[in-house]
């Protein structure tokens, strides 16, 4: 668990982060979103003391982060940034092994961990372990960057605009990878982004920041249906909030018993995606399929539209 208590950062007379308090539950993803200059990246960097707070404190599982040297704290907190930050003259394996080596892990444990992570991120160790960053695509470099952040099995992973430089297709895949990895390892993730769609897709809870303050920190559905003020309403999208709300629910969650002669959709598809498919095909209902390909029920347009209202 991460507890942030009255955290403030000032540079001279300028307050960048202003008395922020929030709690990130263990094994969850919290996303901090806001416009440029809102203080979101500074807030993130105070968690691992890349930026030292002016006042306030951060607790990790009840322990004040100031109770140990900053460099030791950062070795047990994963950190991934936009553009990956890989060491260009180190191989992929050497990059991933950076923190475990600093921690003095035995070489056989390091090799096993590197191989495990490359496999998880669909980077065949036989092909990629000895490669250098310039030999990889942008998406592959980003995956190596996240693998490096996870290498020492941290309980906490901080991510600062990690997918901002990726094209839309690779970005969507990177987001799917993060969700799968978080579920697999139970890592507590705090991620900064300016993209509200990304925040809603990834975050169990989302903090909306403006001028150094957190205006609201809650589940995406609450931000959409009960915004704390007009700024939060604008950030979450007044004109398309119904579609954003549909994107938060999967077809599998909303399916009801029955069958349909319409298109077949995956249970993992969002209601927004199912509605788009029905409109495109001219059908009024769809069959929802589970991972094994068996029918799990059906959805019709009326049921989907009902989910788009608060």
Residue pairs with C-beta under 8 A, 6 or more apart in sequence:
1 23
1 24
1 25
1 26
1 59
1 60
1 61
1 62
1 188
2 23
2 24
2 30
2 47
2 58
2 59
2 60
2 156
2 188
2 190
3 23
3 24
3 58
3 59
3 62
4 20
4 21
4 22
4 23
4 24
4 43
4 47
4 56
4 58
5 21
5 56
5 57
5 58
5 59
6 19
6 20
6 21
6 55
6 56
6 57
7 17
7 19
7 20
7 21
7 43
7 46
7 53
7 55
7 56
7 57
7 58
8 15
8 17
8 18
8 19
8 20
8 53
8 54
8 55
8 56
9 15
9 16
9 17
9 39
9 42
9 43
9 46
9 51
9 53
9 54
10 16
10 54
15 212
16 39
16 42
16 212
17 39
17 42
17 43
17 46
17 53
17 212
18 39
18 211
18 212
18 213
19 56
19 213
20 39
20 43
20 56
20 212
20 213
20 214
21 56
21 214
22 30
22 207
22 214
22 217
24 30
24 188
24 190
24 205
25 188
25 204
25 205
26 61
26 155
26 186
26 188
27 186
27 187
27 188
28 188
28 189
28 204
28 205
29 178
29 179
29 182
29 189
29 190
29 191
29 202
29 203
29 204
30 189
30 190
30 191
30 203
30 204
30 205
30 206
30 207
30 217
31 190
31 191
31 192
31 193
31 198
31 199
31 202
31 203
31 205
31 206
31 207
32 40
32 43
32 44
32 190
32 191
32 192
32 193
32 206
32 207
32 209
33 40
33 192
33 193
33 194
33 195
33 196
33 199
33 206
33 207
33 208
33 209
33 235
34 40
34 194
34 208
34 209
34 210
34 235
35 194
35 210
35 235
36 194
38 209
38 210
38 211
38 212
39 209
39 211
39 212
39 213
40 192
40 209
41 160
41 161
41 192
42 51
43 192
43 209
44 158
44 160
44 190
44 192
45 51
45 158
45 160
46 52
46 53
46 58
47 58
47 65
47 77
47 156
47 158
47 190
48 65
48 70
48 73
48 74
48 77
48 79
48 158
49 65
49 66
49 70
49 73
49 74
50 74
50 79
52 70
57 64
57 65
57 66
58 64
58 65
59 65
60 77
60 155
60 156
61 155
65 73
75 99
75 102
75 103
75 152
76 152
76 154
76 155
76 156
77 154
77 156
77 157
77 158
78 149
78 150
78 152
78 154
78 156
78 157
78 158
78 187
79 149
79 157
79 158
79 159
79 160
80 145
80 146
80 148
80 149
80 157
80 158
80 159
80 160
80 162
81 145
81 159
81 160
81 161
81 162
82 160
82 161
82 162
82 163
82 164
82 165
83 165
84 133
84 141
84 142
84 144
84 145
85 145
86 95
86 133
86 141
86 144
86 145
86 148
87 94
87 95
87 98
87 133
88 132
88 133
88 134
89 132
90 98
90 132
90 133
91 129
91 130
91 131
91 132
92 118
92 123
92 128
92 129
92 130
92 131
92 132
92 133
92 136
92 144
93 111
93 114
93 118
93 125
93 129
93 130
95 133
95 144
95 148
96 113
96 114
96 117
96 118
96 144
96 147
96 148
96 151
97 110
97 113
97 114
97 151
98 148
98 151
99 148
99 151
99 152
100 109
100 110
100 113
100 151
100 152
101 110
103 152
105 113
105 152
113 151
113 153
114 125
114 129
114 151
115 125
115 129
117 147
117 150
117 151
118 124
118 125
118 128
118 129
118 147
119 125
120 147
120 181
120 184
121 143
121 144
121 146
121 147
121 177
122 143
123 140
123 143
123 144
123 147
128 136
128 140
128 144
133 141
133 144
136 144
137 170
138 165
138 166
138 167
138 170
139 166
139 170
139 173
139 174
142 162
142 163
142 165
142 166
142 170
142 174
143 174
143 177
145 162
146 159
146 162
146 174
146 177
146 178
146 181
149 157
149 159
150 157
150 181
150 185
150 187
153 185
154 187
155 187
155 188
156 187
156 188
156 189
156 190
157 187
157 188
157 189
157 190
158 189
158 190
158 191
159 178
159 189
159 190
159 191
159 192
160 191
160 192
161 192
161 193
161 194
162 174
162 178
162 191
163 171
163 174
163 175
163 193
163 198
164 193
164 194
164 195
166 174
171 198
175 198
175 201
175 202
178 189
178 202
179 202
181 187
182 189
189 202
191 202
191 203
193 199
196 235
196 236
196 237
196 244
197 244
197 247
199 206
199 220
200 206
200 220
200 244
200 247
200 248
201 247
203 220
204 219
205 217
205 218
205 219
206 217
206 218
206 219
206 220
206 223
207 214
207 216
207 217
208 214
208 215
208 216
208 217
208 223
208 231
208 232
208 235
208 236
209 215
210 231
215 228
215 229
215 231
215 232
216 223
216 227
216 228
216 229
216 232
218 226
220 244
220 248
221 245
221 248
223 232
223 236
224 236
224 237
224 241
224 244
224 245
224 248
224 310
225 241
225 245
225 310
226 310
227 233
227 236
236 244
237 244
242 308
242 309
243 272
243 308
244 272
245 307
245 308
245 309
245 310
246 270
246 271
246 272
246 275
246 304
246 307
246 308
247 270
247 271
247 272
247 273
248 270
249 270
249 271
249 307
250 267
250 268
250 269
250 270
250 271
251 265
251 266
251 267
251 268
251 269
251 270
251 271
251 273
251 274
251 286
251 288
251 299
252 267
252 268
252 288
252 290
252 296
254 271
254 299
254 303
254 304
254 307
255 267
255 288
255 296
255 297
255 298
255 299
256 297
256 298
256 299
256 303
257 297
257 298
258 297
258 298
259 287
259 295
259 298
260 283
260 285
260 286
260 287
260 298
260 299
260 300
261 283
261 285
262 278
262 281
262 283
262 284
262 285
262 286
262 287
262 298
263 277
263 278
263 281
263 283
263 286
263 287
264 286
264 287
264 288
264 289
265 273
265 274
265 277
265 286
265 287
265 288
265 289
265 299
266 288
266 289
267 288
267 289
267 290
267 291
267 296
268 291
269 277
271 299
271 304
271 307
271 308
274 286
274 299
274 304
275 301
275 304
275 305
277 286
278 284
278 285
278 286
278 301
278 304
284 300
284 301
285 298
285 299
285 300
285 301
286 298
286 299
286 300
287 295
287 297
287 298
288 295
288 296
288 297
288 298
288 299
289 295
289 296
290 296
